[in-house]
Amino acid sequence: MSKIIKWGILGSGRIAHEFAE
């Protein structure tokens, strides 16, 4: 899950938001 959080920060929280959904 660490990668997802990192990706979210790098992707302006876009990827993180998609995973959160």
N, C-alpha and C positions, 0 to 999 in steps of 0.2 A: 504493500500500500504506500510505502515511502515514495516509490517511483511515481505513482499517480499524483501524490501531493506535489512533488517536484515538477512534474509535467504541467500541473495546473498553474503553478507560479510562472513557469516559462511560457505557458499558453494563455497568460492573462486570466487564468482561472477558467478558461473555456473547457479544457479537457476535464478538469476537476469537476466542473459543474455537470458535465455529461455523465461522469461516473457516479456523481452524487445522486443524480436523478434515478 
